[in-house]
């Protein structure tokens, strides 16, 4: 088999995963898109390993070994990522990335712009109570 076929398929898989990461708003779909991108890399590693092993008789098959490491890391990543998404969904009630970002930047955040106005309002209320006393 020619090297162009797996390379083109890998490119299509990677571009599909990249589109999913950039366009999707659901956290689980983003994780699935990252997995597509990692599988495209795995396909490239194995294809180039087979292609290079035809040139040299004594090879270590390092592309296949790297693929096993990538699969292991991807499994750990999806396990931890899914646990985080489920915990966030239980706390916030949504897995939409835009809504989570908006909720993090809301007035309840101590570092947000609403915190300074709350402190100023509390100081003014304290001044009024001192003036009336």
C-alpha positions as CSV (number, residue, x, y, z in Angstrom):
1,X,0.0,0.0,0.0
2,X,1.2,3.5,-0.8
3,X,2.0,5.9,2.0
4,X,-0.4,8.6,0.5
5,X,-3.5,6.6,1.5
6,X,-3.0,6.5,5.3
7,X,-1.6,10.0,5.2
8,X,-4.7,11.5,3.5
9,X,-7.0,9.5,5.8
10,X,-5.0,10.8,8.8
11,X,-5.2,14.3,7.5
12,X,-9.0,14.1,7.1
13,X,-9.3,12.6,10.6
14,X,-7.2,15.3,12.2
15,X,-9.0,18.1,10.4
16,X,-12.4,16.6,11.5
17,X,-11.2,16.5,15.1
18,X,-9.8,20.1,14.9
19,X,-13.1,21.3,13.5
20,X,-14.9,19.5,16.4
21,X,-12.6,21.1,19.0
22,X,-13.1,24.6,17.5
23,X,-16.8,24.5,16.6
24,X,-18.5,22.3,19.3
25,X,-19.7,23.7,22.6
26,X,-20.5,20.4,24.4
27,X,-17.5,19.3,26.5
28,X,-18.1,15.6,25.7
29,X,-18.0,16.3,22.0
30,X,-14.8,18.3,22.4
31,X,-13.2,15.3,24.2
32,X,-14.3,13.0,21.4
33,X,-12.8,15.4,18.8
34,X,-9.5,15.3,20.7
35,X,-9.6,11.5,20.6
36,X,-10.1,11.7,16.8
37,X,-7.0,13.9,16.5
38,X,-5.0,11.5,18.6
39,X,-6.1,8.6,16.5
40,X,-5.0,10.5,13.4
41,X,-1.6,10.8,14.9
42,X,-1.5,7.1,15.7
43,X,-2.4,6.3,12.1
44,X,0.5,8.5,10.9
45,X,2.9,6.9,13.4
46,X,2.1,3.3,12.3
47,X,2.0,4.2,8.5
48,X,5.4,5.9,8.6
49,X,6.8,3.1,10.8
50,X,5.7,0.5,8.2
51,X,7.0,2.7,5.4
52,X,10.4,3.2,7.0
53,X,10.7,-0.5,8.0
54,X,10.6,-1.5,4.3
55,X,13.7,0.6,3.7
56,X,15.7,-1.0,6.6
57,X,15.6,-4.6,7.6
58,X,16.5,-4.2,11.2
59,X,14.1,-1.7,12.7
60,X,12.8,-1.2,16.3
61,X,9.3,-0.4,15.2
62,X,9.4,2.8,17.3
63,X,6.2,4.1,15.6
64,X,4.2,1.3,16.9
65,X,5.7,1.6,20.4
66,X,4.9,5.3,20.4
67,X,1.3,4.5,19.3
68,X,0.9,2.2,22.3
69,X,2.1,5.1,24.6
70,X,-0.3,7.5,22.9
71,X,-3.2,5.0,23.3
72,X,-2.4,4.7,27.0
73,X,-2.2,8.5,27.5
74,X,-5.4,9.0,25.5
75,X,-7.2,6.5,27.8
76,X,-6.0,8.3,30.9
77,X,-7.0,11.6,29.4
78,X,-10.5,10.6,28.5
79,X,-11.0,9.0,31.9
80,X,-9.9,12.1,33.8
81,X,-11.6,14.5,31.3
82,X,-14.9,12.6,31.5
83,X,-14.8,12.6,35.3
84,X,-14.2,16.4,35.3
85,X,-17.1,16.9,32.9
86,X,-19.4,14.8,34.9
87,X,-18.5,16.7,38.1
88,X,-19.0,20.0,36.4
89,X,-22.4,18.8,35.0
90,X,-23.5,17.8,38.5
91,X,-22.6,21.1,40.0
92,X,-23.7,23.5,37.2
93,X,-26.3,21.4,35.4
94,X,-24.8,21.9,32.0
95,X,-21.8,20.8,29.9
96,X,-22.0,23.7,27.5
97,X,-18.5,25.3,27.4
98,X,-19.8,28.8,26.7
99,X,-22.3,28.7,29.7
100,X,-19.5,27.5,32.0
101,X,-17.2,30.3,30.9
102,X,-20.0,32.9,31.4
103,X,-20.8,31.5,34.9
104,X,-17.2,31.7,35.9
105,X,-17.0,35.3,35.0
106,X,-20.2,36.4,36.7
107,X,-20.6,38.8,39.6
108,X,-20.3,36.0,42.2
109,X,-16.6,35.7,41.4
110,X,-14.5,37.6,43.9
111,X,-12.0,38.7,41.2
112,X,-14.7,40.0,38.8
113,X,-15.7,43.6,38.2
114,X,-18.8,43.2,40.4
115,X,-16.7,42.7,43.5
116,X,-15.4,46.2,43.6
117,X,-18.9,47.8,43.4
118,X,-20.1,45.5,46.1
119,X,-17.3,46.6,48.4
120,X,-17.9,50.3,47.6
121,X,-21.6,49.8,48.3
122,X,-20.8,48.2,51.7
123,X,-18.4,51.1,52.6
124,X,-21.1,53.7,51.7
125,X,-23.6,51.8,53.9
126,X,-21.2,51.7,56.8
127,X,-20.5,55.5,56.4
128,X,-24.3,56.2,56.5
129,X,-24.8,54.2,59.6
130,X,-21.9,56.0,61.3
131,X,-23.2,59.4,60.3
132,X,-26.7,58.6,61.6
133,X,-25.4,57.3,64.9
